[in-house]
Amino acid sequence: MTTQIGDQYLVETERTDPEIFRLIKEEERYQVDSVRLIPSENYTSRAVMEATGSVLANKYSEGYPGKRYYEGQRVVDQIETLVQDRAKALFGVEHANVQPYSGSPANLAVYFALLQPGDKIMGLALPHGGHLTHGWPVSATGRYYTAVQYEVDPKTHLIDYDAVRAMAKAERPRIIVAGATAYPRQYDFAKFGEIAREVDAYFLADISHISGLIVAGAHPDPAPYADAVMTTTHKTLRGPRGAMIMCKAEHAEAIDKAVFPGLQGGPHENTIAGIGVALKEAATDEFRAYGQQIVVNAKALAGELKERGFDLITGGTDNHLILIDLTGKKVIGKKAAKALDRANIVGNYNTIPFDTRKPFSPSGLRIGTPSVTTRGMKEDEMRQIGRWMDEAIAAVKDEDALDRIGEEVRDFCRQYPAPGMSVS
Ligand SMILES: *Cc1c(COP(=O)(O)O)cnc(C)c1O
């Protein structure tokens, strides 16, 4: 899927706005020359970028296909309908709303559709891997709804389904949310669905991080069990920045009304077209192989790190991400992430479950393999990355050593062309 785009890229931007042009090119160089391990990031194809940057950005189309508040929709209606159909086919769902601007407003739309203000949301606590929008206090979802938060098991750091059930029975939430940003294992969506039914709650599966794995058959699918499935489109799914809400037909009207006019105005049809291109790509054998390889790569990288004495939360991974507890290495997450970035390896500091340090300077480091897998890297490359990570974290204060590693990493990266780039 790699497409080198060459000389035509950004020619008008260069002419009219050299400052922005220069900075975009600088970012592009950085994306080519670094090992990008942020588990929520990726490289989209050039086709996705083109659709997203197309004339569709000129349109206003409040409403839905066939029911718009603006004329001039004879083409846009066809686009949005096509993208909805692709989402429904790919995820095997009855209804798809492809208009949410991003994952956070999409989760809010699900609550707005199914709950009353003050109703109870039960989600995974943020420091245990949950997302802000699963009811964390600083989020609107924690302010305008009542939130209770489950945690992972103190010993295994796995979701304890008996504890989830006990909390659901005691708290009687209106909705239970499964999904996370820093959980390295699979979710038992069938079990979440069962618990939600037992307490007469709705079940929202937030598959933002793992939707690409689900499509590739590398993670179980929540669609049969969930009232609503929300995914961002820009993580493992490898589309433009956006989100989709998929649901059973019985919730379709409420979900659509919550997105528009409940929370949003005009949909970004350019992004929707980009999502459509990504969904078509995601239906291919090539995408399936990529999704499977993400997990194979994550296991290989985890194996290398473990051999080098890194302590991994839950002892490893069975999805795309790895959460490292750096306590034993005597380095804090922020310092490690900074040192790695200097060495052209980009991850992010993160809390670990039951972290004794503050959220702005936690003990953990979060990494993942979607971007490097998109570049065609495999297990050998993961082991090499693990070696460099170990060297860089050991040399956390030695800028010369970090710069030396950075040069090696850069030369290595240039052998793995990234999609959509005009340089290699
Ligand atoms: C990324 C993410 C979101 C939010 O998506 P944004 O597009 O950043 O608003 C919501 N839930 C989960 C689990 C996520 O990983």
The ligand as an SDF file (V2000), in Angstrom:
LIG
                    3D

 15 15  0  0  0  0  0  0  0  0999 V2000
   -8.6590    7.5660   21.4230 C   0  0  0  0  0  0  0  0  0  0  0  0
   -9.8040    7.1090   22.2540 C   0  0  0  0  0  0  0  0  0  0  0  0
  -10.9470    7.9000   22.4350 C   0  0  0  0  0  0  0  0  0  0  0  0
  -11.0390    9.3480   21.9950 C   0  0  0  0  0  0  0  0  0  0  0  0
  -10.7700    9.6310   20.7210 O   0  0  0  0  0  0  0  0  0  0  0  0
  -10.3660   11.1410   20.2800 P   0  0  0  0  0  0  0  0  0  0  0  0
  -10.5040   11.0380   18.8180 O   0  0  0  0  0  0  0  0  0  0  0  0
   -8.9790   11.3520   20.7740 O   0  0  0  0  0  0  0  0  0  0  0  0
  -11.3420   12.0610   20.9010 O   0  0  0  0  0  0  0  0  0  0  0  0
  -12.0000    7.3750   23.1500 C   0  0  0  0  0  0  0  0  0  0  0  0
  -11.9260    6.1410   23.6880 N   0  0  0  0  0  0  0  0  0  0  0  0
  -10.8330    5.3680   23.5730 C   0  0  0  0  0  0  0  0  0  0  0  0
  -10.8050    4.0160   24.2110 C   0  0  0  0  0  0  0  0  0  0  0  0
   -9.7300    5.8340   22.8680 C   0  0  0  0  0  0  0  0  0  0  0  0
   -8.6460    5.0670   22.7680 O   0  0  0  0  0  0  0  0  0  0  0  0
  1  2  1  0
  2  3  1  0
  2 14  2  0
  3  4  1  0
  3 10  2  0
  4  5  1  0
  5  6  1  0
  6  7  2  0
  6  8  1  0
  6  9  1  0
 10 11  1  0
 11 12  2  0
 12 13  1  0
 12 14  1  0
 14 15  1  0
M  END
$$$$
